[in-house]
Amino acid sequence: GVIYIKRTMMEIKEHYERLFSEHGESHLTAQYSDQESHIKRLEIICKEYNLHDKEVVDFGCGIGTLIECMKKEDQKARKYTGIEIADNIRQYCKTKYKDYNFYKSISECKSMSDVGVISGTFNNKSEQSEIFWKKTLIELSKICKEGIVLNMLSSYVDYKDENLYYIDPMIVFKFAKENIAPYVKVVNDYALKSHGYPYEFTVVMRKEI
């Protein structure tokens, strides 16, 4: 099992490195169809969990779009750490955002933060998808004092792409309640495009309120 995760993560790493080489600073690097939906899902995260003056860990940070979204929402993190497995994307972020730290894995984070953010990171399907998101939440929870906010693709959709990972929001809710935090909120009352279908959901996990 563990060996397969490493191989799968290597494939995902190479996949995103290839996308960045082709598209650079674009929503296409993050594998989103358009910039509008890419920004919208991050706006939902900022709305549901105010990141102002928080120490934030952005898991699967990509080209750092959350940083730009927080600026737009007038939310300035006290500390920002990006986790990005793709080497060329991580190097790009280090060059563009010199005031922030960027690491390859959660294990490289040597200090505690307040909140973990995960946006779109679990959307690629693999045989180990379930192990990947559960393992990540547990690891991230260990370094996040307040909680975690994430989005995933909902199984309640009118169309499924065979390369993407869809999940029943209640499975994530149950896992979060039992393993991460007592205060859990599932948000599914939004669409990423006007008059669109609510094909993803956001989960807010708070250890205290």
C-alpha positions as CSV (number, residue, x, y, z in Angstrom):
1,G,0.0,0.0,0.0
2,V,2.6,2.5,1.0
3,I,4.8,1.8,-2.0
4,Y,1.8,2.4,-4.3
5,I,1.1,5.8,-2.6
6,K,4.7,6.9,-3.3
7,R,4.4,5.8,-6.9
8,T,1.0,7.5,-7.3
9,M,2.3,10.7,-5.7
10,M,5.3,10.6,-8.1
11,E,2.9,10.4,-11.0
12,I,0.8,13.3,-9.6
13,K,4.0,15.3,-9.1
14,E,5.2,14.7,-12.6
15,H,1.7,15.5,-13.9
16,Y,1.6,18.9,-12.3
17,E,5.2,19.7,-13.2
18,R,4.2,19.0,-16.8
19,L,1.2,21.2,-16.6
20,F,3.3,24.1,-15.2
21,S,5.9,23.6,-17.9
22,E,3.1,23.9,-20.5
23,H,0.9,26.6,-19.0
24,G,2.9,28.5,-16.4
25,E,1.0,30.9,-14.1
26,S,-2.5,29.8,-15.2
27,H,-5.6,28.1,-13.9
28,L,-4.7,25.3,-16.3
29,T,-1.7,24.4,-14.2
30,A,-4.1,23.8,-11.3
31,Q,-6.2,21.7,-13.7
32,Y,-9.2,24.0,-13.6
33,S,-11.3,24.7,-16.7
34,D,-11.4,28.5,-16.1
35,Q,-10.0,31.1,-13.7
36,E,-13.5,32.1,-12.5
37,S,-14.2,28.7,-10.9
38,H,-10.6,28.5,-9.6
39,I,-11.0,31.8,-7.7
40,K,-14.6,31.1,-6.6
41,R,-13.7,27.9,-4.6
42,L,-11.0,29.8,-2.8
43,E,-13.4,32.7,-2.1
44,I,-15.8,30.2,-0.5
45,I,-13.0,29.0,1.8
46,C,-12.1,32.5,2.8
47,K,-15.8,33.2,3.5
48,E,-16.3,30.1,5.6
49,Y,-13.1,30.4,7.5
50,N,-11.7,33.9,7.9
51,L,-7.9,33.5,7.5
52,H,-7.1,37.1,8.5
53,D,-4.2,37.1,11.1
54,K,-4.1,33.3,11.1
55,E,-1.0,31.1,10.6
56,V,-2.1,29.2,7.5
57,V,-0.8,26.0,5.9
58,D,-1.9,25.6,2.3
59,F,-1.6,22.0,1.3
60,G,-1.3,21.6,-2.5
61,C,-0.8,25.3,-2.8
62,G,0.0,25.2,-6.6
63,I,1.1,28.6,-7.9
64,G,-0.1,30.4,-4.7
65,T,-3.6,31.5,-5.8
66,L,-4.9,31.4,-2.2
67,I,-2.4,34.2,-1.4
68,E,-3.9,36.4,-4.1
69,C,-7.4,35.5,-3.0
70,M,-6.7,36.4,0.6
71,K,-5.4,39.8,-0.6
72,K,-8.6,40.3,-2.6
73,E,-10.7,39.4,0.4
74,D,-8.7,41.7,2.7
75,Q,-7.5,38.8,4.7
76,K,-3.8,38.9,5.6
77,A,-2.4,35.8,7.1
78,R,0.0,36.3,10.0
79,K,2.1,33.4,8.5
80,Y,1.7,31.5,5.3
81,T,3.2,28.1,4.5
82,G,2.7,26.4,1.1
83,I,3.0,22.7,0.6
84,E,3.6,21.7,-3.0
85,I,4.9,18.4,-4.3
86,A,5.8,19.7,-7.8
87,D,9.4,21.0,-7.7
88,N,9.1,23.6,-10.5
89,I,5.9,25.0,-9.1
90,R,7.4,25.2,-5.6
91,Q,10.5,27.0,-6.9
92,Y,8.3,29.4,-8.8
93,C,6.4,30.2,-5.5
94,K,9.7,30.7,-3.6
95,T,10.8,33.2,-6.2
96,K,7.5,35.1,-6.4
97,Y,6.6,35.1,-2.7
98,K,9.9,35.5,-0.9
99,D,8.2,36.3,2.5
100,Y,6.6,32.9,2.7
101,N,7.8,29.4,3.2
102,F,7.2,26.6,0.7
103,Y,7.9,22.9,1.4
104,K,7.5,19.6,-0.3
105,S,5.7,17.8,2.5
106,I,3.9,18.4,5.8
107,S,6.8,16.7,7.6
108,E,9.0,19.6,6.7
109,C,6.9,22.0,8.7
110,K,8.7,22.4,12.0
111,S,6.3,24.7,13.7
112,M,2.6,24.7,14.5
113,S,0.0,26.8,12.5
114,D,-3.6,27.7,13.1
115,V,-5.5,26.4,10.1
116,G,-4.9,24.1,7.2
117,V,-6.4,24.8,3.8
118,I,-6.8,22.1,1.1
119,S,-8.4,23.2,-2.2
120,G,-8.7,20.8,-5.2
121,T,-5.8,18.7,-4.0
122,F,-7.8,15.5,-3.7
123,N,-9.6,15.8,-7.1
124,N,-7.3,13.5,-9.1
125,K,-8.4,9.9,-8.9
126,S,-6.1,7.0,-7.9
127,E,-6.5,3.6,-6.3
128,Q,-5.2,5.2,-3.1
129,S,-7.4,8.3,-3.1
130,E,-9.2,7.5,0.1
131,I,-6.0,6.7,2.0
132,F,-4.4,9.9,0.6
133,W,-7.1,12.3,1.9
134,K,-7.5,10.6,5.2
135,K,-3.8,10.4,5.9
136,T,-3.3,14.0,4.8
137,L,-6.1,15.3,7.2
138,I,-4.6,13.4,10.1
139,E,-1.0,14.7,9.4
140,L,-2.2,18.2,8.8
141,S,-4.4,18.2,12.0
142,K,-1.2,17.5,14.0
143,I,0.3,20.8,13.1
144,C,-2.9,22.9,12.9
145,K,-4.2,24.2,16.3
146,E,-7.6,25.5,15.2
147,G,-8.7,23.3,12.3
148,I,-8.8,22.6,8.6
149,V,-11.0,23.7,5.7
150,L,-11.1,21.8,2.5
151,N,-13.1,21.2,-0.7
152,M,-13.7,18.0,-2.6
153,L,-15.9,16.8,-5.5
154,S,-19.3,15.6,-4.5
155,S,-20.7,12.2,-5.5
156,Y,-24.0,14.0,-6.0
157,V,-23.4,15.1,-9.5
158,D,-25.1,14.9,-12.9
159,Y,-21.8,13.9,-14.6
160,K,-18.6,12.1,-13.6
161,D,-15.1,12.3,-15.2
162,E,-13.5,8.9,-14.8
163,N,-10.1,10.6,-14.0
164,L,-11.6,12.5,-11.0
165,Y,-12.3,11.5,-7.4
166,Y,-15.9,12.0,-6.2
167,I,-17.0,11.3,-2.6
168,D,-20.2,11.4,-0.5
169,P,-19.8,14.6,1.7
170,M,-21.2,12.6,4.6
171,I,-18.2,10.2,4.5
172,V,-15.9,13.2,4.9
173,F,-18.1,14.6,7.6
174,K,-18.0,11.4,9.6
175,F,-14.3,11.0,9.3
176,A,-13.7,14.6,10.3
177,K,-16.0,14.3,13.4
178,E,-14.4,11.1,14.5
179,N,-10.7,12.0,13.8
180,I,-10.1,15.7,13.3
181,A,-12.5,18.1,15.2
182,P,-15.8,18.2,17.0
183,Y,-17.2,21.2,15.2
184,V,-17.8,20.3,11.5
185,K,-19.7,22.1,8.9
186,V,-20.5,20.9,5.3
187,V,-21.2,23.6,2.8
188,N,-22.8,22.6,-0.5
189,D,-25.1,25.5,-1.3
190,Y,-23.0,27.1,-3.9
191,A,-22.1,26.7,-7.6
192,L,-18.7,27.6,-9.1
193,K,-20.4,29.1,-12.2
194,S,-23.5,31.2,-12.3
195,H,-26.5,29.0,-12.8
196,G,-24.2,26.0,-12.5
197,Y,-24.5,22.7,-10.6
198,P,-23.2,22.3,-7.1
199,Y,-20.7,19.6,-7.9
200,E,-18.3,20.2,-5.1
201,F,-18.5,20.8,-1.3
202,T,-16.5,22.6,1.4
203,V,-15.9,21.1,4.8
204,V,-15.0,23.4,7.8
205,M,-13.4,21.5,10.8
206,R,-12.9,23.5,14.0
207,K,-11.3,22.1,17.1
208,E,-12.8,24.9,19.2
209,I,-15.4,27.6,18.6
